[in-house]
Amino acid sequence: MGYGELRRRTEWLRAMYASIVDTYDLLNNVLSFKQANHWRRFAAECSGLAPGGRGLDVACGTGLLTLELARLAGSSGRVVGVDFCLEMLNRARKNVRRSPFRDIIRFELGNADALPFSDQSFDCVTMGFALRAVPDPERSIAELIRVVKPGGRVVTLELAKPSVPVFKEIYAVYLSRLVPLVGRLGVGRPGPYDFLARSVRAFRHQAEIRDLFVRAGLADVRYYELTGGIAAVHVGTRSLPA
Ligand SMILES: C[S@@+](CC[C@H](N)C(=O)[O-])C[C@H]1O[C@@H](n2cnc3c(N)ncnc32)[C@H](O)[C@@H]1O
């Protein structure tokens, strides 16, 4: 992808996410049958973040996965959420306002392709529902690895591809028909949720994401399929220096 095309795509995506801020949390709950928060909690737990630790949530959106990390880091920890969409970050700030962990959370503007943090600055890094949106997943994974300390974990949560017969077919219909329809009713126009359905279909299988983690040099790579494979959490550890 050339520089001009990359810029146009980034701007289009940023504006698309900005346009769904008000309905994002509600539609996320409805469309996932209230599973999304369980998936986020599981992903956070896979990060191994301990009390007092420092976590980073990349493409944090409205901050719900960031909050799960903060719950684990506790009052002596530090958690940063980063996103390239200012409107999402403003909503995230609002969402954490009533949390007992609000004082340990900070939100910053930044791109997953070039994170605004120095090398090895976090004990763990997460990324929820965004790997399929970035232009170059390999590059974003390399960035996640760069900012995590050796021995720290990189965790991604993403919509995936169910493999159980019948369930798989039902889900395909749900994704191509119901998700765009509910999305259009929710945001009042076609676009964002058609993108969601399209991007899930076009994205790589969870086994390929595992291979991507391995190729990127992560150790102890594994993945968990959630709710019949509708979502998947991938976990890898940055190796300690030899
Ligand atoms: C589907 S939302 C997921 C938000 C959140 N992680 C969650 O658990 O709900 C995707 C988010 O990724 C952000 N995003 C997409 N591409 C990005 C990039 N290249 N850099 C930073 N943020 C990005 C969007 O602004 C949006 O907030």
Ligand as a Chemical Component Dictionary entry (heavy atoms), coordinates in Angstrom:
data_LIG
# 
_chem_comp.id                   LIG 
_chem_comp.type                 NON-POLYMER 
_chem_comp.pdbx_formal_charge   0 
_chem_comp.three_letter_code    LIG 
# 
loop_
_chem_comp_atom.comp_id 
_chem_comp_atom.atom_id 
_chem_comp_atom.alt_atom_id 
_chem_comp_atom.type_symbol 
_chem_comp_atom.charge 
_chem_comp_atom.model_Cartn_x 
_chem_comp_atom.model_Cartn_y 
_chem_comp_atom.model_Cartn_z 
_chem_comp_atom.pdbx_ordinal 
LIG C1  C1  C 0  -13.527 -2.146 17.324 1  
LIG S1  S1  S 1  -12.755 -0.891 18.274 2  
LIG C2  C2  C 0  -12.134 -1.788 19.675 3  
LIG C3  C3  C 0  -11.977 -0.930 20.890 4  
LIG C4  C4  C 0  -11.573 -1.639 22.174 5  
LIG N1  N1  N 0  -10.273 -2.252 22.097 6  
LIG C5  C5  C 0  -12.598 -2.630 22.654 7  
LIG O1  O1  O 0  -12.207 -3.609 23.301 8  
LIG O2  O2  O -1 -13.791 -2.403 22.455 9  
LIG C6  C6  C 0  -11.280 -0.632 17.355 10 
LIG C7  C7  C 0  -10.469 0.532  17.873 11 
LIG O3  O3  O 0  -9.202  0.486  17.248 12 
LIG C8  C8  C 0  -8.792  1.804  16.977 13 
LIG N2  N2  N 0  -7.784  1.710  15.913 14 
LIG C9  C9  C 0  -7.929  1.164  14.697 15 
LIG N3  N3  N 0  -6.777  1.223  14.015 16 
LIG C10 C10 C 0  -5.880  1.829  14.837 17 
LIG C11 C11 C 0  -4.511  2.171  14.716 18 
LIG N4  N4  N 0  -3.830  1.918  13.597 19 
LIG N5  N5  N 0  -3.902  2.768  15.759 20 
LIG C12 C12 C 0  -4.573  3.035  16.898 21 
LIG N6  N6  N 0  -5.883  2.743  17.071 22 
LIG C13 C13 C 0  -6.519  2.136  16.057 23 
LIG C14 C14 C 0  -10.066 2.529  16.600 24 
LIG O4  O4  O 0  -9.987  3.916  16.735 25 
LIG C15 C15 C 0  -11.062 1.906  17.570 26 
LIG O5  O5  O 0  -11.153 2.648  18.755 27 
# 
loop_
_chem_comp_bond.comp_id 
_chem_comp_bond.atom_id_1 
_chem_comp_bond.atom_id_2 
_chem_comp_bond.value_order 
_chem_comp_bond.pdbx_ordinal 
LIG C1  S1  SING 1  
LIG S1  C2  SING 2  
LIG S1  C6  SING 3  
LIG C2  C3  SING 4  
LIG C3  C4  SING 5  
LIG C4  N1  SING 6  
LIG C4  C5  SING 7  
LIG C5  O1  DOUB 8  
LIG C5  O2  SING 9  
LIG C6  C7  SING 10 
LIG C7  O3  SING 11 
LIG C7  C15 SING 12 
LIG O3  C8  SING 13 
LIG C8  N2  SING 14 
LIG C8  C14 SING 15 
LIG N2  C9  SING 16 
LIG N2  C13 SING 17 
LIG C9  N3  DOUB 18 
LIG N3  C10 SING 19 
LIG C10 C11 SING 20 
LIG C10 C13 DOUB 21 
LIG C11 N4  SING 22 
LIG C11 N5  DOUB 23 
LIG N5  C12 SING 24 
LIG C12 N6  DOUB 25 
LIG N6  C13 SING 26 
LIG C14 O4  SING 27 
LIG C14 C15 SING 28 
LIG C15 O5  SING 29 
# 
